[in-house]
Amino acid sequence: MRLATSEENFTLGIALQRLLRPAVGFSTPRDVLKDPLLDSGEKRAILASWASDASAVQDQPTLRWLLGAPEPVPLTDVLDAIHQLDKTEFN
């Protein structure tokens, strides 16, 4: 798995995209949780945008497709990642 922030995959273009659209480059909600360069607030913002109705796949409300992700993911995966983030923050 390559994170959007891993050295071999990190370029100026990606850095600029990450600044303008922080969620670009993540394939799954789990990738967001694993990114060592994001703080919990940034992770929460990315996951919240992924969970929002704006990312819902038309006619498939249980799927979310975040801009820059290669494919849609189940909403339950996004919500599970948010729950995992909550557990690590409050424990």
C-alpha positions in Angstrom: 0.0 0.0 0.0 1.3 3.5 -0.8 0.2 6.4 1.2 -0.1 9.8 -0.6 2.6 11.0 1.7 5.1 8.2 1.2 8.5 9.4 -0.1 8.5 7.4 -3.2 5.1 8.7 -4.3 5.5 12.2 -3.0 6.0 14.9 -5.7 5.5 18.7 -5.8 2.3 18.2 -7.7 0.9 15.8 -5.1 2.0 18.2 -2.3 0.1 21.0 -4.0 -3.0 18.8 -4.5 -2.8 17.7 -0.8 -2.7 21.4 0.2 -5.7 22.3 -2.0 -7.6 19.0 -1.5 -6.3 17.1 1.5 -8.1 13.9 0.7 -6.6 13.4 -2.7 -4.5 10.2 -2.9 -6.3 8.1 -0.4 -7.9 4.8 -1.6 -9.6 3.8 1.6 -10.6 5.3 4.9 -8.0 3.1 6.5 -5.3 4.8 4.5 -6.4 8.1 6.1 -6.0 6.6 9.6 -2.5 5.3 8.8 -1.1 8.5 7.4 1.6 9.6 9.9 1.7 13.2 8.6 -2.0 14.0 9.4 -3.1 15.0 12.9 -6.4 13.7 14.2 -8.3 16.9 13.2 -7.1 16.5 9.6 -8.0 12.9 9.5 -11.5 13.7 10.9 -12.0 16.4 8.3 -11.1 14.0 5.4 -13.3 11.2 6.8 -16.2 13.6 7.4 -16.0 14.8 3.8 -15.9 11.2 2.6 -19.0 10.4 4.7 -21.0 13.4 3.6 -23.9 13.2 1.2 -21.8 15.2 -1.3 -19.7 12.1 -1.8 -22.6 9.7 -2.2 -22.8 7.7 -5.4 -25.9 8.5 -7.3 -28.6 5.9 -6.8 -26.4 4.0 -4.4 -26.6 5.9 -1.1 -24.6 3.3 0.9 -21.5 4.0 -1.3 -19.2 7.0 -1.1 -16.7 8.1 -3.7 -14.3 10.7 -2.6 -12.7 12.9 -5.2 -9.3 11.3 -6.1 -10.2 7.8 -4.8 -9.9 5.1 -7.4 -13.3 3.6 -6.5 -16.3 4.0 -4.2 -16.2 2.6 -0.7 -19.0 1.5 1.5 -20.2 4.2 3.9 -19.8 1.7 6.7 -16.0 1.6 6.1 -15.9 5.4 6.4 -18.0 5.4 9.6 -15.9 2.5 11.0 -12.7 4.6 10.4 -14.3 7.6 12.2 -15.2 5.4 15.1 -11.7 4.0 15.3 -10.3 7.6 15.3 -12.7 8.4 18.2 -11.5 5.5 20.2 -7.8 6.4 19.8 -8.5 10.1 20.6 -10.5 9.4 23.8 -8.5 6.5 25.2 
